[in-house]
Amino acid sequence: MAFTDSEIAEAHEAVRVGGDCDNLYKLGLIYSTGQELDLVQAHMWFNLAAVRGSEAAKECRRELSDMMSKDEIAQAQRSAREWLSVKHH
């Protein structure tokens, strides 16, 4: 699944403004597939979407965890906590 630069920018802007689980999930997809591959970022976004109720994000997060080291997972979890504390309570 490929995302255009404008779709990526739109998802980031939507999350910056509102942080709803659908756009958090979309960012997880963006970072877990295609040219923006970054498993730590993907796990962080899936984690945030899961916290907001996305069942699909929970499954994706679990699948990603199987491909990541414990340090990478810990880094993703720290990033998610920081995002929540700084940006969206």
N, C-alpha and C positions, 0 to 999 in steps of 0.2 A: 504494500500500500504506500503510494507516494503522496506527499503533500506538497502543494505549491508554497512558495515563499509567502504569498499573501495569506494563505490558509494558516500557516504557522504564525505569522504576525497577528492575524485576527484572533487566534486561540490565546496567544499570550496577552493581548489587550483585553479580551473578555475575562480572563482569569484575574488580571490586574484590577479590573473594575468590579467584578462580582464574585469570582471564585466558585461558580456552580460546578457540581460534580460532572456534568457532561463535558464541559470545557477542560476541566482537570484531567478527565479520562482521555480526551482528545490529545492533550499534551503528552500523556503517557504513551499513546500510540505513536505520536510523532517521533518521540525519542527512542522508541523500541523498534522502529522500522525505518527503512530508507536512509536517506542521506544525513539525517540528524542523529544517527545511532549513538546513544549514550545511556547505558543501562542504569547508571546511578540516577540520572535525571528522570528516566522513565519510571523507575521504582518510586522515586519521590512523588511524581505526579499521580501514579496509580494509588499510592498510599493515601494521598490527600483526597482523591476521588472516593476511595473506599471509606474513609472516615465520614464522608458526606453521603454515604449510602449506596454507592455504585457496586453492585454485585459483580459486574463484568470486570471492574478494576481490581476487585479482590482476587479473582481468578488470574488475571494477568500478572498481578504482583506476585502471586504464588509461583507462577511459571517462571518469571524473571528471577526470583530468589534461587531457584534451582541452578541457574546459570551464573550466579554471582558469588564472590567470596564473602566471608563474614564481614570483612572490613568494608567492602563496597556497600553491603546492606546497611551496616552501621552508619556509613557516610550518608546514604540516602535518607535514613531515618532522622539523622541530625538535621539535614537540610529541610526535611518536611516540618520538623518541630520549629526550626528557625523561621520558615515561611509563615507558619501559623502564628507565631508570637509577634512577628514584625508586621505582617501584611494583613492577615485576615483572622480575626479572633473568632 
